Amino acid sequence: MPLNIAVGSDHHGIMVRIKVAESLRQQGHTVVEAGPPLGSTQPVDYPDVASVIAERVGCGTSDRGILVCGTGLGMCITANKFAGVRAAPVIDEISTELSRRHNDLNILCLPADLLGQETVDRLVDLWISTPFDGGRHEKRLAKIVEIERRGSGIATENS
């Protein structure tokens, strides 16, 4: 089933983003991109790009998102500030598959400086094709939604 996927990168991830977006289009997915254009040498702050993609995924404009920066970590931290977003950095097949099966991950964060394009392509394909297992994991995701609803999720002694 074709998905609507938002793909974004900072300056470290331009080439990875462009190749991933093209591959997804060839597979029949609708792709929206955010980030610097090919050939740009200007630094881009990852929170700016992550916010665009996370907003789209969080409000349902895009089914899923993929974010690329040097480590995947900064994009992940930013994206998880948005309600409805479940983002994580992945570097191997196990973390990629379990991110979908157990966590219904809707934003994949990739480290452009740590993985080669062949590995990135393999991880993206696995992430796109892996279903959410549901079952016992649904209860846990519902708890995450409740934490988002309450706000910070941090209880104090006076609460």
N, C-alpha and C positions, 0 to 999 in steps of 0.2 A: 504494500500500500504506500503510495507516494506521500511524503511528509512535506510540511512547510518548515524549512530549517533556516535559522538566522546564524550567520557565521561572521565572526569578528576577530580582529587582531590588532595588536599594536605594531610598531615598526619592526620588532624582532620576528614577528610571525607572518609578514606579508606573503612570502612565497608559499608557505604552508597553507595559509588561508585560501589563496587563489587556487592552488592545486586541489584542495579539499572541496572547495565550492564547485569547481569544474567537474570533478568526479561525481559529486552528488547530483548535479544537473544532468549528467550523462545517464545516471541511474533513474531519472524521471522525477526527482524531487524538485520542489520549488525552493530557490535559495535567494535570500536577501543578505547582502554583505555590508559590513561596517568596518571602517579602519582606513588607513592610508592607502593611496593608490600605488600600483606597481611602479617601482622606480623612485619612490619618495625617499628622501634621506632625512626628512624632518622627524625628530622623536615625537611619539604620540603617547600620552599618558593612558595607561591601561584602564584606569577607572572610568574614563570617558567612554571608551568602546564597550567595556563590560556592561555599563549602565544601559546602553542602547539595546544590547542583545537581551539582557536580563529583563528589561521592561517588556520587550516583545513576548518573551516566553512566559513571564509572570502573569501578564494580562491575557494570554491565549492567542495573540496575533500570530505567533509562530508556535509550532508543535514542540520543537526542540531547538537548542542552540549549541554552537561549538565556538569556544573562545581559545585563542592562541596568543601566548606571550612567551617570554624567554623560558620561564619555569612552569607556567600554568597556575602558579600559586596566587599571584596578585589578581588575576582575572577571577579566580575561584572565590577569593575573599570578598571581592566587590559584588559578584553575582549573587552570593548567598545573603546579601543584605535585602534582597527583594523577595516579597511574599510570593509563595508559589514556586520558587526556584529551589532546585536541588542540584547543586553544582559540585563537581569534584575533579581534581587532577588525576589522570591515569597515565601509567607508563608501561603497562603490560596487559596481556590477555585476561588474566585472572581479575585484576581490579576493574577492567573494562566490563567484563561479563557480569560480575557481581554488582557493579554499580547500577546496572539495569535490572537484573533479576531480583535483588533485595531492596534497592533504594529507589527504583523507578526514576533514575537520574535523568533530568531533562536538559541539563547543560554539561557538556563534556569540555573539560579544560585540558589543553595540550601544551607540552613544553617544546617549543620550536628549537631551543638550544640543546635539547637532550635526546631527541629522537630523530631518526632519519625518515625521509618521506615514505619509504616502503612500510616501515613500522606504523607510521601515522595512518596510512591508507588502510592497513589491516585492522587497526584499532577502531577507526571510524566505521568501517564495514561491520565489524562485530557489534559495535554499540548500536548501530542502526537496526541490525537484524535481531538483536536479543530482546525478548519480551520481558515484561515485569511478571514475576511469579505470582503476585497477589498473596492470598492466603494469610499466613501469620504476619507477613510483611505489611499488609494493609493496616493493621492495628498500629504498628509503629509509625507509619506515615501519617496516620490520623493524629497521633500524639505530636508530631512535628507541626502539623497544621494548627493544632490547639496552642502550641507554644508561640507560633507566629501571631495568632489571634490575640493572645494576651499581651503581646508587645515584646519586651526584651527576653521574657522567659526566666528572668532571674528573680527568685523569691528572696525576700528579706525577712528578718525576724519580726518586723512590724507589719508584715503583709497579712 
